[in-house]
Amino acid sequence: MSAFQHISPADACQLMKDHEVQIADIRDPKSFSTARMQGAQSLNNDNVSDFVLNGEFENPLIVCCYHGISSQPAAEFLASQGFEQVYSLDGGFDAWSQQFPELMDTDA
């Protein structure tokens, strides 16, 4: 059994309304800087140690990638580091941006 759960964009949106949620975006820096889920943090190999060290382990954590594939092993890793509620966003940023374009931050 996985230590993380899958979450649909609609359920992630509701979770964000109901709780203080952390969002870890593991896409490349250029994609992240162009557009991201509101409140998302860029997470990569360079800052993952600090992210875990300063983690808010009791808050739900949604891991976002491009299409919901790469986020699964990342979510598994973060769950193994002590985060209590870890979710991999099904469909990734692609699905989120199609369903909730109004809930994105952009630098454009």
N, C-alpha and C positions, 0 to 999 in steps of 0.2 A: 504494500500500500504506500502511496506517495505521501510525503509530508506536506505537500501543497495541494490546493484544489484548483480546478478550472473555474473560471467565472466569465459569463457572457458580458458584452458591453452594457446591456440593459441592467443586469444585476450589479455590475461595477458602478454604474451611475447611481443606483439606489444606495449602494453601500457608501458611496462618497457623500450622499445627502444625509445619511444616518450616523456616520462615524467620522472621526478624524482619521483620514487614510493617508498612507505614504504611497507614492507612485514612483517606482524605479524604472526608468526607460533605458533599455540596453542597446538601442539603435546607435548608429555611428554619430559622432558629434555634429556633422553637417546636417543630417536629417533632424536631429534633436533641435538644433538651433533654428531650423526653418519652421517647424511646427511640432507641438507635443500636447499631451493631455494637460489640462489645467493643473498646476501644482506639481508637475512631474520633476524629478531630479534625474539628471544624466548619471548613469551608473556604468562604469567600465573597469578594466583591470587596474587602472591607475588609482581609482578612488574607492574601490570596494572595501578595502581594509578599514578606511575611515568610516565608511557607511555602516559597517558592522560594529565597529568600536563605539560609535555614537548612536547606535540604533535605538529606535523607539519600539522595543520588542513586543509591547502589549497592543500597539495599534495595528490594524489590518495593513498589509503590504500587497500592493498589486504590481506585478512585474509585466512590463510591456515591451514587446519587440515589434518587428514588422508585421508578421502574420500569425503570431501565436505559437510558433514552433521553438525558436531559440529561448523564449522566456521560460519554457518548462524546466530545462536543466538549471537555469539561473534561479528559478523559484525553489527548486529542490535544494540547491546549495544554500540559499538564504534561510530556508526552513531548518536546515541542519546546523545553522549558526545560532539558532535560538529564537528567531522570529516566530511568534505564536500562530498567527493567521496569515498565511501566504497564499496568494492567488496568481495564476498565470492567466492573462487576458486572452480569451479565445478570439481568434481572428486578428489579434494584435492591433497596432496603431491603424492599420488599413481599415479594419472593421469599425474601430472607434471613430475615425475621422468621417466615415460615411454616415454613421448613425447619429453622431453628436458633434457636428462641425462647430456649433455654438459653444462647446465646452473645450475649446482648444486655445492654447496660447501660441502666437506666431510672432516672428520677428520681422515679418514682411510689412 
